[in-house]
Amino acid sequence: MSIDLTLCTGLGCPLRAECYRYRVIAHGRRSSFATPPFVAAAGTCAHLLPLPTIGEDDVRTRAYVLWDADGRPDDRADEHWLRAEAELNDELGSRLRPVG
């Protein structure tokens, strides 16, 4: 399923590093703002869409899946947690283009 997301070119916008509309790698239907919505005089953007974050519950769920797949060992909780965080960060990063 693809999302109909209005994208932003980020031209002249200092907020683009934190904006999903600029950073997302779009698949499917795309539309863009005719002009970037950043208002320099106010330093704001009414269309800023914050980047998604990875929550503790997301990490906990992924770590549980890794722990279960690893045979449920008693002594490797930290390893599974760190692996879960890394995997989730990699997945998120693969959906975002670099700032530039």
Secondary structure, DSSP 8 states (H G I E B T S, - for coil): ----EEE---TT-TTGGGBHHHHB---SSEEE-SS--EETTTTEETT--B-----HHHHHHHHHHHHHHTT--SS-HHHHHHHHHHHHHHHHHHTB----
